[in-house]
Amino acid sequence: MIDAVVFDLDGLLVDSEPVWFRVRAEIFARLGLAWKEEYQKALMGKNTQAWIDDGVARLGGRLSPEAYKKEVLDGMVSAYRTGGVRLMPGAREAVALCAASVPLGLASGSPPVLIDAALDANGWGPMFRETLSSDTVPRGKPAPDSYLEVLRRLNIPPSRSVVVEDSGSGILAGKAAGAYVVAVPNPAFMPAPEALQAADVVLESLHQLPDHLARSDRLRAV
């Protein structure tokens, strides 16, 4: 029996990766450089400091870390507030059905301001008992720190939890934490085969999540 479900955010519940890409690409283009899909994929699931360090290095000093962080976050917050970040298929139903059965957590590589913006935009705040940015733990994904901390706050052993992830680093983080990991990969940013193989199950969309957990007797009365 599973006593908690912990979701990732970017690329899993919200289709934010194209928005992250657009925001970064606009900054790079203004400075005469190109932001590439391979750069984006490498950052999926990573924490704020990781993407700041990566972007500043690729910009070759054209922006300070503080300026780069501000431009990216301002662009992302604006997109959430104006309805520019769509939900992933099945996200609303999966969150609602799981929340009706067990406590929900959220462990994201996004900073708290973007987690709050996503939850506010979709009315999800009351559904998640614990939310955590990996900026607040010693190590970001693929280290297990963020999932272990959310589960500690929920007072649920990892062995009695489900982690739902889309990225390779997130899948590995969930497995390292000791959870049952459901991978729902984003077709536009498919994880490496070895990461997908580490998941306990791979689903095509979140539409399948409640039925899978109910059929496997891992969620009460979905």
Backbone bond lengths (Angstrom), bond angles and torsions (degrees), N, CA, C in turn:
res aa  C-N    CA-C-N  psi(-1)  N-CA   C-N-CA  omega(-1)  CA-C   N-CA-C  phi
1 M - - - 1.471 - - 1.529 109.82 -
2 I 1.318 115.46 140.53 1.460 121.13 -179.86 1.521 109.76 -105.07
3 D 1.320 116.61 134.62 1.454 122.20 -175.37 1.520 114.23 -107.90
4 A 1.334 118.59 -2.56 1.469 121.16 177.44 1.521 109.44 -161.17
5 V 1.317 115.73 149.39 1.465 122.62 172.63 1.520 107.26 -122.02
6 V 1.318 116.06 130.56 1.468 121.56 179.28 1.523 108.21 -118.79
7 F 1.317 115.73 121.43 1.455 122.73 -178.85 1.521 111.23 -98.86
8 D 1.316 115.23 148.29 1.464 122.11 160.04 1.533 106.64 -78.06
9 L 1.320 117.27 177.56 1.465 120.68 -179.44 1.526 111.55 -119.00
10 D 1.331 116.95 -70.85 1.463 121.32 -172.78 1.516 111.86 -66.06
11 G 1.319 115.90 126.80 1.452 120.95 178.12 1.513 113.46 83.38
12 L 1.320 117.50 -13.98 1.461 122.05 179.50 1.529 110.68 -107.02
13 L 1.345 116.86 -59.88 1.459 120.92 178.71 1.518 111.71 -91.01
14 V 1.314 116.62 -36.98 1.465 120.40 179.88 1.529 109.25 -122.84
15 D 1.318 115.03 141.70 1.468 120.09 -178.34 1.525 108.78 -85.17
16 S 1.320 114.75 63.54 1.458 120.86 -174.06 1.516 113.51 -86.95
17 E 1.346 117.59 -17.58 1.461 118.57 -175.97 1.541 112.33 -58.55
18 P 1.343 119.88 -42.83 1.465 118.51 176.08 1.531 112.89 -61.63
19 V 1.334 116.73 -31.02 1.466 119.96 179.47 1.527 109.91 -74.04
20 W 1.353 116.35 -44.06 1.473 119.38 173.36 1.531 109.68 -54.97
21 F 1.329 115.98 -44.38 1.471 119.80 -179.06 1.524 110.20 -61.51
22 R 1.341 116.96 -47.70 1.470 119.90 -177.32 1.528 111.19 -62.82
23 V 1.326 117.28 -44.32 1.466 120.88 -178.59 1.526 110.54 -61.20
24 R 1.323 115.71 -46.56 1.470 118.78 179.55 1.515 111.44 -67.33
25 A 1.324 117.04 -41.69 1.461 120.67 -179.19 1.526 111.59 -60.75
26 E 1.331 116.60 -38.08 1.470 119.80 179.26 1.527 110.91 -66.52
27 I 1.317 116.62 -39.36 1.464 119.69 178.18 1.523 110.29 -64.80
28 F 1.321 116.47 -47.61 1.462 121.08 -178.90 1.530 110.88 -63.29
29 A 1.336 116.75 -42.45 1.463 120.05 -178.65 1.526 111.06 -63.49
30 R 1.323 116.51 -38.78 1.467 120.01 178.62 1.522 111.34 -61.29
31 L 1.335 115.08 -28.43 1.462 120.12 -178.22 1.533 112.43 -100.59
32 G 1.335 115.50 12.60 1.457 120.08 173.23 1.514 115.13 81.87
33 L 1.349 117.26 20.06 1.460 121.31 -179.05 1.525 110.09 -125.56
34 A 1.316 115.88 169.83 1.460 120.72 179.76 1.521 110.59 -115.22
35 W 1.331 116.06 135.27 1.459 121.95 172.02 1.524 107.26 -95.81
36 K 1.335 117.02 127.58 1.458 121.29 -171.82 1.521 112.18 -109.60
37 E 1.326 115.07 155.38 1.464 120.71 -179.03 1.525 111.38 -60.26
38 E 1.324 117.10 -35.43 1.465 119.68 -179.68 1.526 111.15 -65.70
39 Y 1.348 117.24 -32.60 1.467 119.87 176.26 1.530 109.40 -65.37
40 Q 1.338 115.12 -44.97 1.459 121.14 -178.36 1.527 111.24 -60.61
41 K 1.310 116.22 -47.20 1.463 120.36 -176.80 1.520 111.13 -61.85
42 A 1.317 117.05 -37.37 1.463 120.78 -178.38 1.523 112.24 -67.01
43 L 1.336 117.68 -21.48 1.462 121.15 -176.93 1.525 113.41 -95.88
44 M 1.318 118.11 -6.50 1.462 119.83 -176.05 1.528 110.82 -60.69
45 G 1.327 115.09 128.25 1.458 120.94 179.77 1.517 114.77 85.72
46 K 1.340 117.48 -10.31 1.464 120.43 -177.53 1.531 110.29 -78.97
47 N 1.333 115.77 161.68 1.458 119.24 -177.86 1.531 111.86 -84.01
48 T 1.332 114.79 178.13 1.462 120.31 -173.12 1.517 112.04 -62.08
49 Q 1.325 117.23 -45.52 1.459 118.98 -177.16 1.525 111.27 -62.23
50 A 1.335 116.39 -34.22 1.468 119.90 179.85 1.514 111.17 -63.94
51 W 1.372 117.19 -44.96 1.470 116.87 -178.53 1.527 112.49 -76.09
52 I 1.320 117.55 -26.60 1.463 119.07 174.20 1.523 109.82 -66.18
53 D 1.328 116.77 -49.75 1.466 120.65 -179.89 1.526 111.13 -58.73
54 D 1.331 116.29 -42.81 1.460 120.99 -179.72 1.527 110.85 -62.87
55 G 1.324 116.67 -48.90 1.461 120.26 -176.96 1.517 112.75 -65.34
56 V 1.314 116.59 -43.75 1.469 120.43 -179.85 1.524 110.40 -62.53
57 A 1.334 116.32 -40.27 1.469 119.59 178.49 1.519 110.91 -64.09
58 R 1.318 116.97 -43.18 1.467 120.21 -179.58 1.522 111.77 -68.69
59 L 1.332 116.45 -27.76 1.467 120.54 177.99 1.530 112.35 -80.10
60 G 1.306 116.55 -9.18 1.455 119.57 176.25 1.513 114.46 60.76
61 G 1.330 116.60 37.15 1.463 120.17 176.86 1.514 114.81 84.10
62 R 1.323 118.52 6.12 1.470 120.63 -179.55 1.520 112.51 -68.21
63 L 1.352 116.85 -24.93 1.458 121.70 174.31 1.528 108.55 -133.33
64 S 1.318 116.31 147.15 1.461 120.30 174.09 1.523 108.61 -74.32
65 P 1.342 117.45 160.07 1.466 119.05 176.30 1.527 112.68 -55.45
66 E 1.333 117.03 -40.35 1.459 120.26 -178.67 1.524 111.20 -65.70
67 A 1.331 116.70 -42.10 1.464 120.11 -179.01 1.518 111.12 -68.34
68 Y 1.327 116.99 -41.13 1.455 120.20 179.90 1.532 110.69 -64.72
69 K 1.325 116.62 -45.91 1.457 120.35 178.31 1.520 111.10 -57.89
70 K 1.329 117.51 -45.39 1.461 120.89 -177.81 1.524 111.24 -63.42
71 E 1.312 117.61 -44.17 1.463 120.04 -178.23 1.523 111.26 -63.94
72 V 1.328 116.45 -43.18 1.461 119.57 -179.17 1.530 110.69 -66.08
73 L 1.326 117.48 -48.92 1.462 120.31 -177.47 1.518 111.95 -66.22
74 D 1.328 118.03 -38.52 1.464 120.08 176.78 1.521 110.77 -60.36
75 G 1.322 116.58 -41.88 1.454 120.03 179.24 1.522 112.39 -65.06
76 M 1.332 116.99 -40.24 1.455 120.91 -179.76 1.532 111.88 -69.40
77 V 1.333 117.35 -45.03 1.466 120.40 179.13 1.528 110.24 -60.51
78 S 1.325 116.51 -42.44 1.463 120.38 178.47 1.530 111.08 -59.82
79 A 1.326 117.02 -40.55 1.471 120.55 179.85 1.527 110.86 -63.95
80 Y 1.328 117.71 -42.88 1.464 119.77 177.75 1.528 111.24 -63.22
81 R 1.317 116.89 -43.95 1.465 120.47 -175.27 1.520 112.69 -68.63
82 T 1.312 116.94 -25.04 1.469 120.64 -178.46 1.522 112.86 -102.09
83 G 1.329 117.11 11.41 1.453 120.63 178.76 1.510 114.35 74.66
84 G 1.321 116.74 24.07 1.454 120.68 -176.10 1.516 115.23 -89.52
85 V 1.337 117.54 4.14 1.468 121.12 178.68 1.524 107.28 -120.20
86 R 1.315 116.78 109.58 1.459 119.56 -175.93 1.525 110.91 -83.26
87 L 1.326 114.48 159.92 1.460 120.67 176.15 1.522 110.01 -78.43
88 M 1.328 116.52 149.21 1.447 120.74 172.19 1.531 109.22 -74.31
89 P 1.332 117.46 150.79 1.473 119.90 -178.64 1.521 112.15 -55.64
90 G 1.320 115.35 128.50 1.457 121.31 177.71 1.508 115.64 83.52
91 A 1.330 117.95 -2.39 1.465 119.99 -174.97 1.521 112.55 -64.17
92 R 1.322 117.00 -46.69 1.462 118.77 -176.30 1.528 111.08 -61.96
93 E 1.330 116.17 -44.55 1.461 119.94 -178.81 1.529 111.28 -67.48
94 A 1.334 117.64 -41.75 1.458 120.58 -178.50 1.523 111.26 -62.78
95 V 1.323 116.44 -44.66 1.463 119.89 179.66 1.522 110.69 -62.97
96 A 1.324 116.83 -46.65 1.466 120.21 -177.52 1.529 111.79 -63.79
97 L 1.325 117.53 -44.58 1.461 120.61 -177.60 1.527 112.00 -68.78
98 C 1.320 116.53 -40.98 1.469 118.74 178.00 1.524 111.14 -67.50
99 A 1.337 116.48 -39.75 1.469 120.18 -179.55 1.520 111.67 -64.25
100 A 1.319 117.18 -26.25 1.462 120.25 179.03 1.518 112.24 -74.94
101 S 1.349 116.90 -11.83 1.459 120.40 -175.20 1.521 114.30 -112.36
102 V 1.328 117.43 -40.77 1.462 121.26 -174.77 1.529 109.72 -142.94
103 P 1.335 117.62 163.29 1.466 119.54 173.50 1.525 110.91 -62.69
104 L 1.330 114.79 141.91 1.459 120.75 178.30 1.524 110.54 -109.74
105 G 1.333 114.95 142.59 1.452 121.72 170.40 1.515 109.28 -122.67
106 L 1.312 115.88 164.55 1.458 122.03 175.99 1.518 107.93 -137.66
107 A 1.331 115.71 128.72 1.467 121.58 179.04 1.518 107.88 -127.42
108 S 1.319 115.89 111.14 1.461 120.70 -172.12 1.519 111.46 -127.26
109 G 1.325 114.61 150.52 1.460 119.75 172.01 1.506 112.78 -77.83
110 S 1.327 117.60 -10.16 1.462 120.86 179.29 1.530 110.85 -72.98
111 P 1.327 117.01 153.20 1.466 119.57 175.78 1.526 110.46 -71.13
112 P 1.332 117.62 161.35 1.471 120.58 -177.15 1.523 114.03 -53.44
113 V 1.330 118.47 -36.30 1.463 119.72 -177.57 1.520 111.61 -62.46
114 L 1.332 117.80 -34.04 1.461 120.07 179.35 1.521 111.64 -81.66
115 I 1.327 117.66 -33.98 1.466 119.62 173.63 1.520 109.51 -59.58
116 D 1.332 116.57 -47.18 1.467 120.71 179.50 1.529 110.92 -61.91
117 A 1.328 117.14 -40.62 1.465 120.52 -179.61 1.524 110.92 -63.77
118 A 1.342 117.16 -41.09 1.464 120.93 179.63 1.524 111.17 -67.08
119 L 1.329 117.10 -44.33 1.461 120.37 -179.34 1.528 110.79 -65.84
120 D 1.314 117.04 -42.45 1.462 120.69 179.40 1.523 111.52 -63.70
121 A 1.327 116.42 -41.93 1.463 120.78 -176.98 1.517 111.91 -63.94
122 N 1.343 116.88 -27.11 1.462 120.19 -174.74 1.526 113.99 -114.09
123 G 1.331 117.15 6.13 1.452 120.81 178.40 1.514 113.93 66.66
124 W 1.324 116.71 29.38 1.457 121.56 -175.20 1.531 114.57 -94.02
125 G 1.311 117.41 -8.32 1.457 119.66 -174.78 1.518 114.18 -48.99
126 P 1.350 119.08 -50.02 1.465 119.98 -177.37 1.524 113.85 -68.63
127 M 1.327 118.05 -16.21 1.466 120.39 -174.97 1.524 113.22 -84.04
128 F 1.317 116.81 -20.92 1.461 120.04 -177.31 1.525 109.70 -104.13
129 R 1.327 115.60 118.39 1.466 119.91 -178.64 1.522 111.02 -72.86
130 E 1.335 117.20 -35.91 1.459 121.32 178.75 1.530 109.67 -137.31
131 T 1.331 116.35 133.28 1.458 121.51 173.34 1.519 108.33 -126.24
132 L 1.326 115.45 145.27 1.456 119.16 -176.06 1.519 110.40 -146.53
133 S 1.318 115.05 135.27 1.460 122.01 169.95 1.519 108.24 -94.48
134 S 1.337 116.56 135.49 1.469 118.45 179.22 1.518 111.78 -67.66
135 D 1.334 117.39 -6.38 1.468 120.33 171.70 1.523 111.36 -63.55
136 T 1.341 116.57 -20.46 1.466 120.36 -173.19 1.529 113.16 -98.32
137 V 1.334 117.62 2.83 1.465 121.23 177.04 1.523 108.81 -118.44
138 P 1.333 117.91 161.96 1.469 119.32 -174.39 1.520 114.79 -59.16
139 R 1.350 117.28 -37.81 1.460 120.16 -175.79 1.521 110.31 -132.03
140 G 1.337 115.56 138.17 1.453 119.95 175.10 1.515 111.36 -82.85
141 K 1.327 116.21 175.82 1.459 121.76 175.68 1.536 109.32 -59.46
142 P 1.335 119.73 140.87 1.466 129.57 17.62 1.532 115.67 -86.71
143 A 1.328 118.69 4.86 1.464 119.71 172.08 1.527 108.92 -65.40
144 P 1.310 119.06 151.61 1.468 121.85 -174.62 1.521 114.72 -82.81
145 D 1.337 118.28 0.78 1.466 121.57 -169.13 1.526 114.29 -51.92
146 S 1.342 117.60 -45.57 1.460 119.86 -174.94 1.521 111.35 -66.14
147 Y 1.326 117.06 -41.84 1.463 119.15 179.20 1.522 111.44 -69.44
148 L 1.317 117.32 -41.01 1.459 119.96 178.56 1.528 111.53 -61.77
149 E 1.338 116.99 -38.71 1.462 119.54 -179.11 1.525 111.71 -70.22
150 V 1.327 117.76 -41.91 1.469 119.86 177.20 1.527 110.33 -60.39
151 L 1.317 116.62 -45.21 1.462 119.92 -179.25 1.532 111.78 -67.73
152 R 1.332 116.84 -33.10 1.467 119.66 175.35 1.524 109.58 -62.58
153 R 1.330 116.49 -43.74 1.464 119.99 179.81 1.528 111.36 -65.63
154 L 1.326 116.30 -35.44 1.465 120.49 178.40 1.521 112.17 -77.40
155 N 1.344 116.26 -12.24 1.465 122.89 -177.48 1.534 111.18 62.00
156 I 1.339 115.41 40.83 1.460 122.61 179.99 1.530 108.66 -120.76
157 P 1.332 119.09 127.39 1.466 120.20 176.16 1.531 110.76 -63.97
158 P 1.328 118.73 141.56 1.468 120.52 178.79 1.521 113.24 -53.63
159 S 1.336 117.36 -34.38 1.462 120.44 -178.26 1.520 112.81 -66.53
160 R 1.329 117.36 -13.38 1.463 122.00 178.74 1.522 111.53 -112.99
161 S 1.336 115.04 28.23 1.468 119.96 -178.49 1.524 111.29 -128.03
162 V 1.323 114.56 158.79 1.463 122.91 171.97 1.516 107.87 -116.92
163 V 1.324 116.31 130.82 1.464 122.56 171.87 1.525 107.75 -107.43
164 V 1.329 116.48 132.49 1.460 121.53 -179.87 1.522 107.86 -115.65
165 E 1.325 116.44 121.44 1.462 121.85 -170.46 1.530 111.88 -139.26
166 D 1.333 115.85 157.51 1.465 120.87 174.11 1.519 112.71 -115.45
167 S 1.321 118.33 -26.70 1.464 120.90 -173.02 1.519 111.88 -96.92
168 G 1.326 115.15 157.14 1.452 120.18 177.64 1.513 112.36 -61.33
169 S 1.328 117.18 -44.02 1.461 119.71 -179.25 1.519 111.36 -65.11
170 G 1.334 116.79 -35.06 1.453 120.39 178.65 1.514 112.98 -70.79
171 I 1.332 116.46 -40.24 1.467 120.50 176.27 1.522 110.15 -58.59
172 L 1.321 116.19 -47.28 1.463 120.44 -179.36 1.529 111.12 -64.94
173 A 1.340 117.01 -35.47 1.465 120.24 177.91 1.520 110.95 -64.86
174 G 1.331 116.48 -43.89 1.457 119.81 179.36 1.513 112.48 -63.16
175 K 1.340 116.72 -41.82 1.460 119.83 178.70 1.528 110.80 -66.60
176 A 1.341 116.59 -40.76 1.466 119.53 179.16 1.525 111.35 -64.12
177 A 1.342 116.67 -27.69 1.461 120.36 177.90 1.525 112.14 -76.03
178 G 1.331 117.06 -17.55 1.456 120.36 -179.79 1.511 114.71 94.99
179 A 1.341 116.98 16.78 1.460 121.53 -179.38 1.528 111.33 -91.94
180 Y 1.330 115.68 165.39 1.462 122.53 167.99 1.522 105.70 -80.76
181 V 1.324 117.58 122.02 1.464 121.12 -171.52 1.527 111.20 -108.83
182 V 1.324 114.67 123.34 1.460 122.45 173.49 1.523 107.51 -103.17
183 A 1.318 116.11 119.31 1.459 121.04 177.65 1.525 109.46 -96.37
184 V 1.328 115.32 130.05 1.468 121.53 173.75 1.530 105.92 -126.63
185 P 1.329 117.30 79.91 1.466 120.06 -171.91 1.515 112.96 -66.96
186 N 1.327 113.97 144.46 1.463 121.41 174.41 1.525 107.50 -81.47
187 P 1.344 118.39 118.27 1.467 119.83 -176.50 1.526 114.03 -56.32
188 A 1.324 116.75 -27.49 1.462 119.85 -179.31 1.523 112.52 -76.47
189 F 1.332 117.28 -19.82 1.463 121.95 -178.38 1.527 108.59 -137.85
190 M 1.324 115.92 63.54 1.463 121.13 -173.84 1.528 111.28 -66.06
191 P 1.345 117.53 130.34 1.476 120.05 177.69 1.525 110.80 -65.04
192 A 1.321 115.62 163.47 1.459 121.11 176.02 1.530 109.37 -63.01
193 P 1.337 117.01 147.82 1.472 120.07 -178.27 1.518 113.63 -54.50
194 E 1.328 117.52 -38.24 1.463 118.89 -178.31 1.527 111.98 -67.16
195 A 1.330 117.38 -30.58 1.466 120.22 176.47 1.521 110.48 -70.72
196 L 1.329 117.21 -44.21 1.458 120.27 177.97 1.523 111.48 -60.97
197 Q 1.320 116.25 -37.70 1.455 120.49 -179.99 1.526 111.92 -65.87
198 A 1.317 116.63 -22.89 1.465 119.81 179.51 1.523 112.19 -75.84
199 A 1.337 117.57 -21.44 1.460 121.16 -179.63 1.521 110.20 -68.71
200 D 1.335 116.18 153.87 1.459 120.29 176.34 1.522 112.02 -74.92
201 V 1.321 116.16 -31.19 1.462 121.08 176.63 1.521 107.89 -154.07
202 V 1.331 116.68 149.45 1.463 122.51 176.43 1.521 107.73 -119.18
203 L 1.335 116.87 123.40 1.458 122.66 178.65 1.526 109.94 -109.54
204 E 1.328 116.05 156.22 1.458 120.29 -179.54 1.518 111.79 -79.28
205 S 1.328 117.78 -32.19 1.463 120.69 179.29 1.520 109.62 -156.71
206 L 1.322 115.50 167.40 1.460 120.76 178.60 1.523 112.23 -68.07
207 H 1.335 117.76 -17.07 1.460 119.83 174.92 1.523 110.74 -55.47
208 Q 1.325 116.75 -30.91 1.467 121.28 -175.72 1.526 113.58 -85.06
209 L 1.320 117.67 -12.36 1.467 119.83 -171.26 1.521 114.21 -63.15
210 P 1.335 120.19 -53.09 1.473 118.03 -177.31 1.517 112.73 -59.27
211 D 1.333 118.24 -42.73 1.461 120.52 179.98 1.525 111.25 -64.30
212 H 1.351 116.17 -40.41 1.469 118.53 179.77 1.520 110.74 -62.24
213 L 1.320 117.25 -45.68 1.458 120.14 -178.50 1.521 111.61 -66.58
214 A 1.327 116.93 -36.37 1.459 120.02 178.77 1.527 111.32 -69.70
215 R 1.339 116.70 -42.30 1.462 120.12 -178.73 1.523 111.58 -66.72
216 S 1.325 115.75 -33.25 1.466 119.20 -178.94 1.535 111.58 -87.62
217 D 1.366 115.51 7.69 1.467 121.37 179.17 1.527 110.90 59.94
218 R 1.314 116.18 34.15 1.458 118.90 -178.82 1.532 112.54 -104.48
219 L 1.314 117.59 -5.07 1.458 119.52 179.09 1.520 108.36 -139.18
220 R 1.299 116.59 136.13 1.451 120.82 -177.13 1.525 111.52 -76.15
221 A 1.318 116.94 124.21 1.466 123.47 167.21 1.507 113.67 46.77
222 V 1.345 117.12 55.46 1.465 119.62 178.24 1.512 109.51 -71.57
